[in-house]
Amino acid sequence: MQLHINTYGTYVHVRDQLFEVRRKLETGEIEKKPYSAQKVTHIIMTTGTSLSTDAIRLAMQNNVDIIFVEQDGDPIGRVWHSKLGSTTKIRKAQLEASLSAVGVRWIKSWLLTKMDNQLSFVKDLKKHRPQHADFLNDKLTRVEALCVSVNTLDAGRVADIAETLRGLEGTAGRLYFETLSHVLPTEYRFQGRSSRPARDAFNAFLNYAYGILYSKTEKSLIIAGIDPYVGFLHRDDYNQLSMVYDFIEPYRIYADEVVFRLFSGKKVNKAHTSPLANRNGEPGATLNAEGKALLVTAFNTFMDNDPIRHRGRNLCRSHIMQLDAHQFANSLIEP
């Protein structure tokens, strides 16, 4: 179970060794809901909410991840148990890999998996949209050619091919999102990716979904012993979660699919977003409480309640991410 605390003024504390969530209703009454610490896996706190130190202690005792996010879903920080099993050996190997051909192999694998997921998603969309077949086939052919280009790149370290990789990935992403927009109902179409703020409702939903996914990715890496700050492709700027941005690539499709389903199924309306202008005064959009509730419910169901086949087993997507993180960590220290 995940607790998403996003209503302004909501307070989480401990009562009888349970998490108790308090919020003031419009009637003036105080609503109180208890949750078992053994059943909660994450507490996600949006700005404008609060929790007690006793709640933090109870969370740490039960290995409950606490994540703090902005109103738009971008993660601010997190609290986790001090005894999670990361090892010096793994982190040393991770740093060495970032400067060798090992990093090249991994980053190519993650990017190719991401692009292959995008191709598979578009192919699935094509099955039910024969009227768009010519448009979709053209995009598929162009992205497939970009996959070949990524696959044929070779170097002794990622830095030698980083700009080329980013260019190929960026072009594939542009073609992919053009495709998604093209097959959406007319009222939901958008002009490419945008963030901070999103220029439209689709990007507002997608940005928030990616924010949730970033947090899940970071936790998976930390539990596996991987340093989330030492990346292979993304630059190691100050306080940048470079490995999170690298490792997340194959799983972005999870966010894409959830958001696309909400829009193609016409589950989203104007009541789910609020206007927001950027620094230049240009119009944008952000999710409000109703939009967040809609997305979070759909995303959590997709991640935790809809198992898929993975390595011969039926696993939920959250478990797949954790399993893959452990496999990555083990591969770094295997002789």
C-alpha positions in Angstrom: 0.0 0.0 0.0 1.2 3.5 -0.8 0.0 6.6 1.1 -0.1 9.6 -1.2 -0.6 12.7 1.1 -1.3 15.6 -1.2 -4.2 17.6 0.4 -2.9 20.8 1.9 -2.8 20.7 5.7 -2.9 16.9 6.0 -0.9 15.6 8.9 0.5 12.1 9.4 1.3 10.9 13.0 1.3 7.8 15.1 -1.5 6.5 17.2 -1.5 3.0 18.7 1.5 2.0 16.6 -0.5 2.8 13.4 0.0 5.7 10.9 -2.9 8.0 11.4 -3.7 10.5 8.6 -5.6 13.6 9.7 -7.2 16.1 7.4 -9.8 18.8 7.8 -12.9 18.4 5.8 -14.9 21.3 4.2 -17.5 20.8 7.0 -14.8 21.6 9.6 -14.7 18.1 10.9 -11.4 16.3 11.3 -11.2 13.0 9.3 -8.9 10.4 10.8 -7.8 7.3 9.0 -5.5 4.6 10.5 -3.0 2.5 8.4 -1.0 -0.5 9.5 2.8 0.1 9.2 3.2 -3.5 8.1 1.0 -2.9 5.0 2.4 0.5 4.0 5.4 0.4 1.5 5.7 4.2 0.7 4.5 7.5 2.1 4.6 10.2 -0.5 4.3 13.7 0.9 3.4 16.7 -1.3 4.4 20.2 -0.2 1.9 21.7 2.1 1.5 18.5 4.2 3.4 17.4 7.3 4.3 14.3 9.4 5.6 13.8 12.9 9.0 12.5 13.9 7.3 9.5 15.5 5.8 8.7 12.1 9.3 8.9 10.6 10.6 6.5 13.3 7.7 4.0 12.7 8.4 4.2 9.0 12.1 3.5 9.5 11.3 0.5 11.8 9.2 -1.0 9.1 11.3 -0.1 6.1 8.7 2.3 4.8 10.1 4.7 2.2 9.2 8.4 2.7 9.3 10.5 -0.4 8.8 14.3 -0.5 7.6 15.7 -3.9 6.7 19.1 -5.3 3.1 19.8 -6.3 3.9 18.8 -9.9 5.3 15.4 -8.7 9.0 16.2 -9.0 10.9 14.4 -6.1 12.5 16.8 -3.6 14.1 14.2 -1.3 13.5 11.0 0.6 14.1 9.3 4.0 15.2 5.7 4.1 16.6 3.3 6.7 20.3 3.8 7.5 21.0 0.1 7.2 19.9 -0.6 3.6 22.3 -3.1 2.0 24.4 -1.1 -0.3 28.1 -2.2 -0.4 31.3 -0.5 -1.1 32.3 -3.2 -3.5 29.3 -2.5 -5.7 29.8 1.2 -5.7 33.5 0.9 -6.6 32.6 -1.3 -9.5 29.9 1.1 -10.6 32.4 4.0 -10.7 34.9 1.8 -12.7 32.1 0.8 -15.1 31.3 4.5 -15.7 34.8 5.0 -17.1 35.0 1.8 -19.2 33.3 -0.3 -21.9 31.0 -1.9 -19.3 29.2 1.4 -19.0 28.9 1.6 -22.8 27.2 -1.9 -22.9 24.7 -1.0 -20.1 23.7 2.4 -21.5 23.2 1.0 -25.0 21.1 -1.9 -23.5 18.9 0.5 -21.5 18.4 2.9 -24.5 17.7 0.1 -26.9 15.2 -1.4 -24.5 13.5 1.9 -24.1 13.3 2.4 -27.9 12.1 -1.2 -28.4 9.4 -0.6 -25.8 8.3 2.5 -27.8 8.2 0.5 -31.0 6.2 -2.2 -29.4 3.7 0.3 -28.0 3.2 2.0 -31.4 2.8 -1.4 -33.1 0.1 -2.3 -30.6 -1.6 1.0 -31.3 -1.5 0.4 -35.0 -3.6 -2.9 -34.6 -6.6 -0.8 -33.6 -6.1 2.2 -35.8 -5.9 1.1 -39.5 -6.7 4.7 -40.5 -3.3 5.8 -39.2 -1.3 2.9 -40.7 0.7 4.9 -43.2 1.7 7.5 -40.6 2.6 4.9 -38.0 4.6 2.8 -40.4 6.7 5.8 -41.4 7.5 6.6 -37.8 8.2 2.9 -37.0 10.7 2.6 -39.9 12.5 5.8 -38.8 12.8 4.7 -35.1 13.9 1.2 -36.2 16.7 2.8 -38.2 17.8 4.8 -35.1 17.9 1.6 -33.1 20.3 0.2 -35.6 22.5 3.3 -35.3 22.6 3.0 -31.5 23.4 -0.7 -31.7 26.4 -0.2 -34.0 28.0 2.4 -31.8 31.1 1.2 -30.1 33.6 2.9 -27.8 35.9 2.3 -24.8 33.8 4.6 -22.6 30.5 6.4 -22.7 32.0 9.8 -22.9 33.3 9.1 -26.4 29.8 8.5 -27.8 27.7 10.4 -25.3 26.6 13.3 -27.6 25.8 10.9 -30.5 23.7 8.7 -28.1 21.8 11.7 -26.8 21.1 12.9 -30.4 19.8 9.5 -31.5 17.7 9.1 -28.4 16.3 12.6 -28.7 15.3 12.1 -32.3 13.6 8.8 -31.4 11.7 10.4 -28.6 10.5 13.3 -30.8 9.2 10.8 -33.4 7.6 8.7 -30.7 5.7 11.5 -29.0 4.6 12.9 -32.4 3.1 9.5 -32.9 1.3 9.4 -29.6 -0.2 12.9 -30.2 -1.3 12.0 -33.7 -3.5 9.1 -32.6 -5.0 10.8 -29.6 -8.5 12.3 -29.8 -8.2 15.8 -31.4 -8.9 17.7 -28.1 -5.9 16.0 -26.4 -3.2 16.4 -29.0 0.0 18.2 -28.0 3.1 19.7 -29.5 6.0 17.7 -28.3 7.4 17.2 -24.8 7.4 20.1 -22.3 8.0 20.5 -18.6 8.3 23.2 -15.9 5.5 23.9 -16.6 3.9 21.6 -19.1 2.3 23.4 -22.0 -0.7 21.1 -22.0 -2.6 18.5 -20.0 -1.0 15.5 -21.5 2.5 16.7 -20.6 1.3 17.7 -17.1 0.1 14.1 -16.5 3.3 12.6 -18.0 5.6 14.8 -15.9 3.8 13.8 -12.7 3.9 10.1 -13.7 7.7 10.4 -14.4 8.1 12.0 -11.0 6.6 9.0 -9.3 8.7 6.7 -11.5 11.9 8.6 -10.6 11.2 7.9 -6.9 10.5 4.2 -7.5 13.7 4.0 -9.6 15.8 5.7 -6.9 14.6 3.3 -4.2 15.2 0.2 -6.4 18.8 1.3 -7.0 19.5 2.1 -3.3 18.1 -1.2 -2.1 20.3 -3.0 -4.7 23.4 -1.1 -3.4 23.7 1.2 -6.5 24.8 4.8 -6.0 22.0 6.9 -7.6 24.4 9.8 -8.3 27.0 8.0 -10.3 25.7 7.7 -13.9 27.0 6.5 -17.2 25.4 8.8 -19.7 23.8 11.6 -17.8 26.3 14.1 -16.4 27.3 14.0 -12.8 26.3 17.6 -12.0 26.0 18.7 -8.4 23.2 16.8 -6.6 22.0 15.2 -9.9 20.7 11.7 -9.7 22.5 10.7 -12.8 22.1 6.9 -12.4 18.4 7.3 -11.8 18.1 9.1 -15.1 20.1 6.3 -16.8 18.4 3.3 -15.2 14.9 4.7 -15.6 15.0 4.6 -19.4 13.5 1.1 -20.0 10.7 1.8 -17.6 9.5 5.1 -18.9 7.0 3.1 -21.0 5.1 2.4 -17.8 4.3 6.0 -17.3 3.7 6.6 -21.1 1.2 3.7 -21.2 -0.8 4.8 -18.1 -1.1 8.4 -19.2 -1.9 7.5 -22.8 -4.7 5.1 -21.6 -6.2 7.8 -19.5 -6.3 10.3 -22.4 -7.3 7.8 -25.2 -10.1 6.5 -22.9 -11.2 10.1 -22.4 -10.9 9.8 -18.6 -9.2 13.3 -18.4 -11.1 16.5 -18.4 -10.5 20.2 -17.6 -11.3 19.6 -14.0 -8.1 17.6 -13.6 -5.6 20.4 -14.3 -5.0 24.0 -13.3 -3.5 26.8 -15.4 0.1 27.7 -14.6 2.3 30.3 -16.3 6.1 29.9 -16.7 8.7 32.6 -16.1 8.0 34.2 -19.5 4.3 34.3 -18.8 3.5 31.6 -21.3 0.5 29.5 -20.5 1.0 26.1 -19.0 -0.8 23.4 -17.0 -0.3 21.5 -13.7 -2.2 18.7 -12.1 -4.6 19.6 -9.3 -5.8 17.3 -6.5 -8.3 15.6 -8.7 -5.8 15.0 -11.5 -3.3 13.6 -9.1 -5.8 11.3 -7.5 -6.8 10.0 -11.0 -3.2 9.4 -12.1 -1.9 8.0 -8.9 -4.7 5.4 -8.7 -4.2 4.3 -12.3 -0.4 4.3 -12.0 -0.3 2.3 -8.8 -2.8 -0.3 -10.2 -0.6 -0.6 -13.3 2.6 -1.0 -11.4 1.5 -3.3 -8.6 -1.8 -5.0 -9.5 -1.3 -6.0 -13.2 1.4 -8.6 -13.3 3.2 -9.3 -16.6 5.5 -12.1 -17.8 9.2 -11.4 -17.0 12.0 -14.0 -17.1 9.6 -16.8 -17.0 7.6 -15.5 -14.0 4.5 -13.4 -13.5 5.6 -10.3 -11.8 4.2 -6.8 -11.1 6.2 -4.0 -12.7 7.5 -2.6 -9.4 9.1 -6.0 -8.6 10.5 -6.2 -12.1 12.4 -2.9 -11.5 13.8 -4.2 -8.2 14.8 -7.5 -9.8 16.5 -5.7 -12.6 18.3 -3.4 -10.2 19.7 -6.4 -8.3 20.8 -8.0 -11.5 22.6 -4.9 -12.6 24.4 -4.6 -9.2 25.4 -8.3 -9.3 26.7 -8.0 -12.8 29.1 -5.3 -11.7 30.8 -7.5 -9.1 30.7 -10.8 -10.8 34.1 -12.1 -11.9 
